[in-house]
Amino acid sequence: MSSSTVLADVPLFPLHTVLFPDGLLPLKIFEARYLDMARDCLRDKTPFGVCLLKSGAEVARAEEPSVPEAIGCLAEIEECDVEAFGMLLIRARGTRRFRLLSHRVESSGLLVGMAEPLGEDIPLEGNDQLAKFGACAEVLERIIATIRERDPDSLPFAEPFRLEDPSWVSNRLAEVLPIALRARQKLMELQDAGARIDVVHHYMQQHQLL
């Protein structure tokens, strides 16, 4: 790993949620450390890192420091609005997974880390995975159609809908299926689209969603 592949001083936002590449993340920001982070990211057009909280709280507590998971997802702010004095509404989109090599807490309470971007998913292999992917894509297409019919504004995915892309399909299903948070984190960490397809396909079979 060369130093050119490492991102230094990435601001981190530990949350009780898992962000996937191309996933949408609406946030209400009111803490000073994150207001400053959002301002800097917007000004410099730089991403921040979203990590699932391993322990600790989202809101700063001196007696309970935030400890992030080692694998997270970079996010870029797409929309920003002011809801009330001292509060920002933003919508961010996940871009690329990263491995957290180290992190520190700044005087403001903001976590800042050194991050190694991770590669793209390994593509599918074999007819079995292709068949499972086809079934998963059909389920996701039905989910999108149902949400669009009921409430188009609540659709949790951004267009274009890449239903031909195993990574996109498996990531979106991992977001919307009622999977335990730690299991969702493990799915996000996978760098193998076929392995993620296998897991979500098995889950949907177990719960009679196929």
C-alpha positions in Angstrom: 0.0 0.0 0.0 1.6 3.3 -1.1 1.1 6.5 0.8 -0.7 8.0 -2.2 -3.6 5.6 -1.6 -4.2 6.8 1.9 -6.6 9.6 2.8 -5.4 11.7 5.7 -7.6 13.7 8.1 -10.9 12.3 6.9 -13.7 13.7 9.2 -15.7 10.8 10.6 -19.4 10.6 11.4 -20.0 7.5 13.6 -23.7 6.6 13.5 -26.1 3.8 14.4 -26.5 3.1 10.7 -24.6 1.5 7.8 -24.0 3.5 4.6 -23.4 1.5 1.4 -21.8 2.8 -1.8 -24.5 4.8 -3.7 -26.7 4.7 -0.6 -28.6 7.8 0.5 -28.1 9.3 3.9 -30.4 12.1 5.2 -29.0 13.8 8.3 -30.1 16.5 10.7 -27.0 18.2 12.0 -27.0 20.3 15.1 -23.8 19.6 17.0 -21.1 22.3 16.4 -18.5 19.7 15.4 -20.6 18.3 12.6 -21.9 21.8 11.5 -18.3 22.8 11.0 -17.5 19.5 9.3 -20.4 20.0 6.8 -19.4 23.5 6.1 -15.8 22.4 5.4 -16.9 19.5 3.2 -19.2 21.8 1.2 -16.6 24.5 0.8 -13.8 22.2 -0.1 -15.9 19.6 -2.0 -14.5 16.8 0.1 -16.1 13.7 1.5 -16.6 12.6 5.1 -16.5 9.1 6.4 -19.6 7.3 7.8 -18.9 4.4 10.2 -21.2 2.3 12.2 -20.7 2.9 15.9 -19.0 0.0 17.5 -19.6 1.5 21.0 -20.5 4.9 22.4 -23.2 7.4 21.4 -23.9 9.5 18.4 -24.2 12.6 20.5 -21.0 13.6 22.3 -20.6 12.4 25.8 -17.3 12.8 27.7 -17.9 9.6 29.7 -18.8 7.5 26.6 -16.4 8.1 23.7 -17.5 7.1 20.2 -15.7 4.1 18.8 -16.2 3.5 15.0 -16.1 0.2 13.1 -12.9 -0.2 11.0 -14.7 -0.3 7.7 -16.9 2.6 6.6 -18.1 4.4 3.5 -17.1 7.8 2.2 -20.0 10.2 1.7 -20.5 13.3 -0.4 -23.0 16.0 0.4 -25.5 16.4 -2.4 -28.1 18.6 -0.8 -28.0 21.0 2.1 -30.7 23.2 3.7 -31.2 25.2 6.9 -34.2 23.9 8.9 -33.8 26.2 11.9 -31.2 28.3 13.6 -28.2 26.1 14.2 -29.6 23.0 12.4 -28.7 21.7 8.9 -30.5 19.2 6.8 -28.2 17.4 4.4 -28.5 14.5 2.0 -25.3 12.6 1.4 -24.6 9.8 -0.9 -22.2 6.9 -0.3 -19.3 6.7 -2.7 -16.5 4.3 -1.7 -15.8 2.0 1.2 -12.6 2.6 3.2 -10.6 0.9 5.9 -9.9 3.1 8.9 -6.1 2.8 9.7 -6.1 5.1 12.7 -8.2 7.9 14.2 -8.0 10.6 16.8 -10.4 13.0 18.5 -9.8 16.7 17.8 -10.4 19.4 20.4 -13.9 20.1 18.9 -14.8 16.4 19.6 -14.7 15.5 15.9 -13.2 12.2 15.0 -10.7 12.4 12.2 -9.1 9.4 10.6 -6.5 8.1 8.2 -8.4 5.9 5.7 -7.4 3.5 3.0 -10.0 3.4 0.1 -11.1 -0.2 -0.7 -11.5 -1.6 -4.2 -14.6 -2.4 -6.2 -16.5 -5.6 -5.7 -15.3 -8.8 -7.3 -17.8 -9.6 -10.1 -20.1 -12.6 -10.1 -18.9 -16.0 -11.1 -20.9 -19.0 -12.4 -24.5 -19.6 -13.4 -25.7 -20.2 -9.9 -24.7 -16.7 -8.8 -26.2 -15.2 -12.0 -29.5 -17.0 -11.3 -29.6 -15.7 -7.7 -28.8 -12.2 -8.9 -31.6 -12.3 -11.4 -34.1 -13.3 -8.7 -32.7 -10.5 -6.4 -33.0 -7.9 -9.1 -36.7 -8.9 -9.7 -37.5 -8.5 -6.0 -35.8 -5.1 -5.9 -37.7 -4.0 -9.0 -40.9 -4.9 -7.3 -39.9 -3.0 -4.1 -39.2 0.1 -6.2 -42.5 -0.2 -8.1 -44.4 -0.6 -4.8 -42.8 2.4 -3.1 -43.3 4.6 -6.2 -47.0 3.7 -6.3 -47.6 4.4 -2.6 -45.3 7.4 -2.0 -42.8 8.4 -4.7 -41.1 11.0 -2.4 -40.2 8.3 0.1 -38.1 6.2 -2.3 -34.8 5.5 -0.5 -32.8 5.1 -3.7 -31.4 7.6 -6.1 -31.7 7.2 -9.8 -30.5 5.8 -12.1 -31.6 2.4 -10.9 -28.9 0.0 -11.9 -30.8 -3.2 -11.8 -28.3 -4.8 -14.1 -25.5 -4.2 -11.6 -25.0 -7.0 -8.9 -23.2 -4.6 -6.5 -26.0 -2.0 -6.8 -28.8 -4.5 -6.4 -27.2 -6.3 -3.4 -26.3 -3.1 -1.7 -29.9 -1.7 -2.0 -31.4 -5.0 -0.8 -29.0 -5.0 2.2 -30.3 -1.5 3.0 -34.0 -2.2 2.9 -34.3 -5.7 4.2 -34.9 -5.9 8.0 -31.4 -7.3 8.6 -29.7 -6.8 12.0 -27.4 -3.8 12.1 -24.2 -5.9 12.7 -25.1 -8.3 9.9 -25.7 -5.3 7.6 -22.2 -4.0 8.5 -20.7 -7.4 7.5 -22.6 -7.2 4.2 -21.2 -3.7 3.5 -17.7 -4.9 4.3 -17.8 -7.7 1.7 -15.8 -6.9 -1.4 -17.5 -9.7 -3.4 -20.8 -9.0 -5.1 -21.5 -12.7 -5.5 -21.1 -13.3 -1.8 -23.4 -10.5 -0.9 -26.0 -11.8 -3.4 -25.7 -15.2 -1.8 -26.5 -13.8 1.6 -29.4 -11.6 0.6 -30.8 -14.3 -1.6 -30.6 -16.8 1.3 -32.3 -14.3 3.6 -35.1 -13.7 1.2 -35.6 -17.5 0.7 -35.8 -18.0 4.5 -38.4 -15.2 4.8 -40.4 -16.3 1.7 -39.7 -13.1 -0.2 -38.7 -14.8 -3.4 
